[in-house]
Amino acid sequence: MVAELGPLMTSRWQVFAICFAGLLVPTFLMGLSLPLLAKAVVARIEQAANRIGLL
């Protein structure tokens, strides 16, 4: 795929845009997973620090 797209990208900004777009969704999903998991495993606020630390 790089060999096919390489000649089409002539500037650094195009390379940056492709890399940014390719990493945007996985980064968003990884950032979203910890708050969702934390909310799922913590029933009481007293247990929050210990349980989230184990995650």
N, C-alpha and C positions, 0 to 999 in steps of 0.2 A: 504494500500500500504506500509506503514511503517513496518507493521508486516511482510510483505513478503520480503522486502528488508533488514530489520534489520540484520538478520543472515548472509546475504551475505557480508555486509560491516564490515570488521574486523579492519580497521585502521581509524584513524582520517582523513587522507588524502583522503580516499575514500568518507567519509561523506562530507568533504569540497568540493570535486570535484562535487558530486551530487548536493549539495546546490548551488554552483557557477553556474553550468550549468542551473539549474532551474530558477535562478534569472537573468541570463545574458540577455535573450531576453526581458522580461518586463522592465528591467532597461534601456536597449538600446532604446526601444520604448518611454518610458517616457522622456528620455533625448532628443530624437529627436522631440517630440511634441511641446515644447516651441519655438524653433527656427522657426519651420514651421508655427505655429500660429502667432508668431510675424511678420513674413514676410507677412502673409495674412491680418493682420489687420492694418498694417502701410502703408499708402500711401505716406506720406511726412515725412522727417526726423524731422521736427519740432514737429510732433505729437508723435514721437516714445516713449519718456519717459512716457507720460501720458497713452497711449494706452497699452503699455506693462505692466505698473503698474496695470492696470485694469485686465489684464489676471491673 
